[in-house]
Amino acid sequence: MKVKRCVAGGLLTLLALAVSSSATAAAVTGVVIDAKGHLPVPGAIVTIGDRVTLADGNGRFASDAAEHAVINVRAPGYRRAHATLTGEGDVSISLLPFRPRAVYLSAFGVTSTPLREAAVELIGPTSVNALVIDMKGDRGMTPYHSAAREAIGAAAYVGEHAPTIDTFQSIIDGLHSRGIYLIARIVVFKDEPLAQAHPEWAVRDSEGQPWRDREDLHWVDPFSQDVWRHNLDLAEEAARAGFDEIQFDYVRFPDASGLSFALPNTRANRTAAIVGFLRAARERLVRYNVFIAADIFGYVLWNLDDTAIGQQLETLGAPLDYISPMLYPSGFTWGLPGCPDPVADPGQIVRRSLAEAKRRTGWPGVRFRPWLQAFRDYAFDHREFNADDIRAQVDAAEAADTDGWMLWNPRNRYDAAQLPH
């Protein structure tokens, strides 16, 4: 078999044996192996067209493909890969191990040359090797001219100070050319501009009026298939832009009582809506071979129910490659048993929460990539999180063998001296 080599970020090695080629669909068999350890990668996701196959316990897979079909492969803990088939037979695909260690850039941050360059300059001197970039942020802003936002009418409601720029794609291309792993963050159901454009989709209060949260922002109904489709349109725009991973945030119901939705606000309905959206995302994005992740509340790892927001830990494994709990010590306002002051021991919050998640699910650490706190405490003593606090969280995440970690600072400012090297 002949295989045309295509390198994803310069990190893909493909080996193949030559056999006769065929333009018709034919059986393709192969094995996915670790590029460094040369061991099989069980459960690797192999996609040819819209056909998805999982590698078995020995890293072996079998599927159908036509000549010149593209074979896409990814697995948690590795760089994604792709290649073009030029025949039939057995193929060996090597995946390079990779654990993202990221900092966050908002729409304002990525379009600001000083903030963006400061984040990029962390790569090399520190262990940072990835960026999380808002493709739709908390206030519904996008850093690029989104056809999906224009078509749905939401672009008209973002305000005159929106950070949209014409050079966004060239920025993404430039970051990728440097081998930086890029994660597209999409805030889903908290969407002020979309609710303004389509008030019929807005979450409503007990009096039937569009509800606003503590930031005076509207949300849209997680039961709405129209809302689903719009956010999947945005996810597809991010995939086409070249992002390695799509990360959904605010993929939940509002944490408030007395609200009205299109369906009864029951635990079963809530979890079905959240899982249904994530499954729809996985189906829509099949052809792009992007990793799919979702952010969840830290307490979701501890609560046995859906935390009244639709996030039930055990239901999230199938539709997601990565689960990203927000393990900010400041967010654990009720503490944990034996830990009433989380900011006094940030590492304990991360360590115990990840241990609980792995115990409950039986999933390996590589299925989790936590958000860690790199901002001033707001719930306890209002301390500034320093190098020791950040290091304690990072050490706890890496000891759990997670798929890296992500640092959140809403101001998009990170001090290299405070980051792991």
Beta strands, then each sheet from edge to edge (+ up, - down):
strand 1: 3-6
strand 2: 13-16
strand 3: 26-34
strand 4: 45-48
strand 5: 51-54
strand 6: 60-65
strand 7: 70-74
strand 8: 81-85
strand 9: 89-95
strand 10: 101-105
strand 11: 130-136
strand 12: 181-187
strand 13: 245-249
strand 14: 291-297
strand 15: 322-326
strand 16: 371-373
strand 17: 405-408
sheet 1: 1+ 8- 7+ 4- 5+
sheet 2: 2+ 9- 3- 6+
sheet 3: 15+ 14+ 13+ 12+ 11+ 10+ 17+ 16+
end
